[in-house]
Amino acid sequence: MKIIKITSVNFEQAIVEAIKIFDRGGIVAHPTDTVWGLAADSENPKALAKIHFLKKSNPAKPLLLNLPSKAYLNRLGAKLCQAHLLTKKFWPGNLSLLVCSKKNPAEKIGVRLPDHAISRALARKFGAPLVTTSANLTGKKVARDAAAVARIFPTIDLILDDGSLSRNLASTLVDVSAGEIQLVRAGALDFKKILQTQSRQS
């Protein structure tokens, strides 16, 4: 395990080191605008299996995608009218969306664009979506800081530590795959604010 203390001086180099780990199928822990997370290359099956192994989670459980940009959503999703209304107001931020997959409209994918310099820089520099999930064992509390991440996941490849403390709430997750907004997981963004966006457009 390697821990990098992030500063304004070494920020870019730390991101480059993280990308090298993604390229070889490794896992990187980093802060977000909500909770501490684990990230990996979304197209690497071994990396995805490693995340589930570390978290002791169900391999069949889908993981959210941290997108390189707001525009990247158009490459992955279909039927995005409602999604675009929400991303215009709440991205970057603590809102995650379930949308129809462009590859298979019968399936759903979860997407997010966090409002945090490190998590956004990782996906942008990688140039493709990263899977991201909370830094905790399934059913347990999320790691509060980098030291807690290291205790829970001693075999993780890299921790990017900017001194952040995790918030108690994950991102709010809503399903817009059918056009209407349906709450899947309550979180840091008040669902009433999300519904207000829908009502103003109706």
N, C-alpha and C positions, 0 to 999 in steps of 0.2 A: 504494500500500500504506500502511496505517496500523497502527501498533503501539501498543497501550495497555498500560501497566505497571499491572497490577492491584494495588490496595490495598484495605484494608477500607473506606476512605473512598469510593472511586470504583467499587466492585464493581457495585452495582446499575445505575449509569449505563452502565458498560461493557457489561453484559448487554443493556440497552436498545439501545445502538448496534449490537450484533451482530444483534439481532432485526430491526432496520431493514434490515440487509444481507441477511439471509435473505429478507425480504419482497420484495426486488428481485432475487432470484436470485443473490446473491453467495455467496462462500465465506469461511468463518471458520476460522482455525487456532487450536487451543486445547489445553492439556494435559489428560490424563485420568489415571486411576489406573494406567494401563499405559504406553502410548506416546503421543506427540504425535499429534493427529488433525486431519483436515480435515472440516468439517461444512457441510451445506447443507439446504435445504428438500427433503424426500423426495418431495414431490408436484410439484416443478418440473423438467420434463425438461431445460430449458436448464442448470439448475444441476448436474444429474447429469452431463450431457455435459461441462460445464466441468471437473468433478472428474476424470473419466476423461482428458480432454485434458491437464490439468496433471500427472497421475500417469503419463501414457503407458500407461494400462491398457486392458484390453479392455472396451468399452462393454457387452458382454453379461454381464460379471461382476457379480453382485448385490452390493450394499453393505449392511452392517449398519445397523440402525435403533437410534438412541439414543432410548429412550422417555421421555415426560414423567413417568411413574410406573409402579410395579409393576402397578397395576390396569389400566393401559392395554393390557396384553397381551391382556386378554379381548376387546378390540375388534378385534384383528388376527388372533388365532390360534384354531385349533380343535384338539381332542384334546389338551388341556393338562394332563391329570392329572400326568404325569411332570414337565412343565415347572413346575407350581406347587410341587411338592415341592422342586425345585432352587432356584427363586426365593425360596422361604421361607427357605432356609438361606444362599444365596450372593448374593442381591441386596439392596442395591446391592453390586457387586463386580466382579471380573475374570472373570466367566463370561458367555459369549455362547451363545445357543441358536438352533438351527434348529427351527422348529415349522411345522405345517401352516397355510397361509393360510386364514383364514375365508372370504375371497372366492372362493378356488379351492383346495379341500383337496388337489388334486393337485400344487399348488406349495408350495414352502417359502420361509419368510422368516427372516432372521436378526435377532435382537433382543438388546438389551443395556440394562442400567441401571448405568452406571459409579458408582463410589464416589469421586467427585471433585466438589467444590463448583461449579466452573465448568461442567463438562459437564452436570451435573444441572440447574443453573440455566438453562442455554441451552434445553434441551428443555422444562423446566417453564414458562418464560416464553413460549416460542414456542407452547406448547399443543398441539403435534402432534409426531410423530416427526421427528427429523433423521437424514439419512444421515450416517454417520461412517465414516471410513477412515483408515488410518495415513498420517502425513505423510512420504511418501517417493515417489521415483520407483519404478515397478514393478521389482522385482528388486534394488533398492538398499537400503542401511541407512536406517532411520527417523531423521528429524531428532532430534538430541539435545536441542536447546533452541530458544528462539524465534529466536535469531540464525541457526541452521542452517535453520530453516523459511524465513526471509527470503531466504537465499541460494539455496535450492532452488526456491522459488516466489516470485520477485520481483514477480509480477503479482497475487498474492492480495489480496483486499480488506481483510482485517483479521486481525491476530494479537493474541490476548489472552495477555499474558505475565505469569505470576505468579512467574517465576523457576524454575519446575520443570524438572528434568532428566528426560528420558524413561527409562523402564525398558527393559531389553533385550528383555523378553518382552511380546507382545501378549496379549489375553485368550484364555483357553481356550475353544475352540468345540466344542460337542457337538450332535449331532443327536438330538432326542427326538421327531421327527415320527411314528415308528412305535411309540412307547411305550417301547422300550428305549433305553438311553443308548449312543451311538456316538461315539467321539472323531473329530473332523474335523481339529482343529488343536490340538496341544499348546501350552500357554502358561503364564501366570503362576499359574494355579490347578492344583494337583496333581490329575491325573485320578483317582488312587486315592481321594482324598477324595470326589469326585463319585460314584464307584461305591459307596462305603460308604453313601451316602444311599439308593441304590437297594436295596442288600442289606438294609438295616434295614426297608425298607417291604415287602419280598417275603415 
